[in-house]
Amino acid sequence: MKNARTIITISEQEKRWLVAYSGLHGVSLAEAIRRGIACLKTAEGHNAYCKFVQNTAGIWKQGDALTYQKEIRSEWGE
């Protein structure tokens, strides 16, 4: 099987999380992404993901979540 190289765009927050995950588990960023894809490819992983999305849809009732997230994170400083 031949590997394919792919470029993806993720947010800075996602990148920081991915770097932290990779460091914690001692794997490369690419391996962490491959693990995530492998999990989603399994029926169990896909079903768990779909169930999570369905169970959490609409639970945020305090306005625009992205605006709230940006405001709260601006307090952290950089």
N, C-alpha and C positions, 0 to 999 in steps of 0.2 A: 504494500500500500504506500503510495506516495503522499507526503505531507504537502499541504497547501499553506502558503503564507498569506495572512489576512491582516489588514489594518482596521482598527476599530477606534471610535471616538467615544470617550467616557468623560464624565465630569471630574473636576479636581477632587471632589469628595470621594467619588468612586475609586479614583486612582489611589488616594491616601488609604482607603480601606483595603484595597487590593494589596498594596505594599505591606501594610500591617499584617494582613492574613498570610501573605507569602513568607514574611519574616518569622511569624509565629510558628508556621508549619515547616519552615526550612525548604521551601520550594521556590522555583522561579515564578515570575508573573505569568509567563506562558503556561506553566504547569497548573497554576491556580485556575486560570481560565479554562484549560482543558478539563480539569476536574468538575468545574461548574457545568460545562456542556455535557459531560458524561452523566452527571446527576440528572439534568433535565431530559436527557435522552431516554432514561429508564422510565418505564410506565409508572413506577412508584414515585420517582422524583417529579415527573410531569403532573401526576395526579395530586401530589402534595402541594406543588406550586399552584395549580388551578384552585384547589380547595382553599389555600391561604388567600389568594386574590379574592375569591368569592366571599370568604368569611370576613375580610377586612374592608371590602368595598363600602364606601360611604360612612365609615365610622368617625371620620374627622368632621366635626360640626362647628368649628371655630373660624370659619372664613376660608380664605385662600391659603392652603397649606404651604405652597411654595413661598409666598410672601412671608408667612410666619417663620418658616425655616430660615430664610435669608436674614430676617430681623434678629432672630435668636442667635444665629451664628455670627452676626456682625459684632455681638458682644464679646465673643471669644478673643478677638484681636488676631493678628497674624504674626 
